[in-house]
Amino acid sequence: MRGLGTDYDLSVGIVPSDLSAAASTGKRVNMSECASVDVVLFKGAGPAGDDPTVTLVASDAATGGTSANLAVIAAYSLKDAATLAGTETWAAKTQTAAATIADPGGAGTSAEHQQICVIHVEAPDMPDGKPYLSLNIGDVGTNAQLGAVLYIVHGTVREDPASLPAPLR
């Protein structure tokens, strides 16, 4: 059987929440026992000017510890529309390698659009001594905008999904 367990695992980064309530700190996924992680930001539309800023972070512990921005985002994939309908195609986005994407759509209209943004991180991208990866989202402003982060963990091959190790440990 292909799919969950054999090909990938899923883990929460940030549960669906109002991104205007406060900055959202992503849960940390342990990259030491996987090949890569696709970090998926899925967000609703909000009012103009409240573009989300996302930041990749590397840490030395599952909670607490020491953290540093992880400047490896040189490319990411994006689906972007005023209303996502499932008919959108992926757009390849590039930037100078950085830890942050200030406006995923790149046109100053990310706030007004629904988006799915996927950032791929390889295990070797992690600095020595900091195997924990997270994605944080800055406070988007005063107006409601829903968003969530999901981690798709690759390279933890198991036949039975129940035998997968917990990614957030």
C-alpha positions in Angstrom: 0.0 0.0 0.0 1.3 3.5 -0.9 0.6 6.7 0.9 0.6 7.5 4.6 3.4 5.6 6.4 5.0 4.3 3.2 5.6 7.6 1.5 5.0 10.3 4.0 3.8 11.4 7.5 1.8 14.4 8.5 2.2 16.7 11.5 0.7 19.9 12.7 2.7 23.1 12.4 0.1 25.6 13.4 -3.6 24.7 13.9 -6.1 26.8 12.0 -6.2 30.2 13.7 -6.8 33.9 13.3 -3.5 35.3 12.2 -4.4 38.7 13.4 -4.7 37.6 17.1 -0.9 37.5 17.5 2.2 36.1 15.9 1.9 32.3 15.5 4.8 30.1 16.6 5.0 26.8 14.7 5.5 23.5 16.4 8.9 21.9 15.8 9.4 18.9 13.6 12.5 16.7 14.2 14.4 16.5 10.9 17.0 14.1 12.2 15.0 11.0 11.3 13.6 12.1 7.9 14.8 13.0 4.5 12.8 16.2 4.0 9.7 18.2 5.0 7.3 20.1 2.9 6.0 23.0 5.0 2.5 23.9 3.8 0.9 27.2 4.7 -2.8 27.3 3.9 -4.5 30.6 4.4 -7.8 32.4 3.8 -8.3 35.9 2.4 -8.2 39.0 4.5 -8.2 42.8 3.9 -5.6 44.6 1.9 -2.3 45.4 3.6 -2.3 42.5 6.0 0.1 40.3 3.9 1.5 37.4 6.0 5.2 37.1 6.8 6.5 33.6 7.4 9.9 32.6 8.8 11.7 29.3 8.9 13.4 28.6 12.2 16.0 25.9 13.2 16.2 25.0 16.9 18.2 22.7 19.1 15.3 21.4 21.2 11.7 20.3 20.7 10.7 23.1 23.0 12.7 26.0 24.5 16.4 25.8 23.7 18.2 28.0 21.2 16.7 29.0 17.8 18.0 30.7 14.7 16.4 31.8 11.4 17.0 29.2 8.7 17.9 31.1 5.5 17.2 28.4 2.9 14.1 29.6 1.1 15.3 30.2 -2.4 12.2 28.7 -4.1 8.7 27.7 -3.1 5.5 26.7 -4.8 2.2 28.7 -4.6 -1.4 28.4 -5.5 -3.1 31.8 -5.3 -6.6 33.1 -6.1 -9.2 35.4 -4.7 -11.1 32.2 -4.0 -9.3 28.9 -4.3 -11.5 26.5 -6.4 -9.2 23.6 -7.0 -8.6 24.7 -10.6 -5.4 26.6 -9.9 -2.0 25.5 -11.0 1.2 25.8 -9.1 3.4 28.8 -9.6 7.1 28.4 -9.0 8.4 31.4 -6.9 12.0 32.3 -6.4 13.9 34.7 -4.2 17.4 35.2 -2.8 17.9 32.5 -0.2 16.3 33.8 3.0 14.6 32.6 6.2 11.5 34.8 5.5 8.9 35.3 2.8 7.3 38.7 3.4 4.5 38.4 0.8 4.1 34.9 -0.6 2.2 36.1 -3.7 4.9 38.7 -4.4 2.5 41.3 -5.7 1.4 43.0 -2.4 -1.9 41.2 -2.6 -1.3 38.1 -0.5 -3.7 39.3 2.2 -6.6 39.6 -0.2 -6.1 36.1 -1.7 -6.5 32.6 -0.5 -3.2 30.7 -0.8 -1.4 27.4 -0.5 2.3 28.0 -0.1 4.7 25.0 0.0 8.3 25.3 1.2 10.6 22.3 0.7 13.3 21.8 3.3 15.9 19.0 3.1 17.4 17.4 6.3 21.0 18.5 5.2 19.7 22.1 5.2 19.6 22.0 9.0 22.6 23.5 10.8 24.7 21.2 13.0 23.1 20.9 16.5 19.7 22.4 15.4 17.6 19.5 14.0 14.2 21.0 14.8 12.4 22.9 12.1 9.4 25.2 12.5 7.6 27.9 10.5 6.4 31.0 12.3 3.8 33.5 11.0 4.0 37.1 12.1 0.8 39.0 13.2 -0.9 40.1 10.0 -2.5 43.2 11.6 -5.9 44.0 13.1 -8.2 42.2 10.6 -9.1 38.6 10.8 -7.3 36.2 8.4 -7.4 32.5 9.0 -4.3 30.3 8.4 -2.7 27.0 9.3 0.6 25.1 8.8 0.9 21.4 8.0 4.2 19.5 7.8 4.5 16.7 5.2 7.4 14.6 6.4 9.2 12.4 3.8 11.7 9.6 4.3 10.4 8.0 7.5 9.4 4.8 5.7 7.2 2.4 7.6 4.6 0.0 6.3 2.1 0.7 9.0 1.2 4.4 9.8 0.8 3.3 13.5 4.6 2.5 13.6 5.7 6.0 12.5 7.6 8.0 15.2 5.9 11.2 16.4 7.4 14.0 14.3 7.2 16.6 17.1 9.5 15.0 19.7 
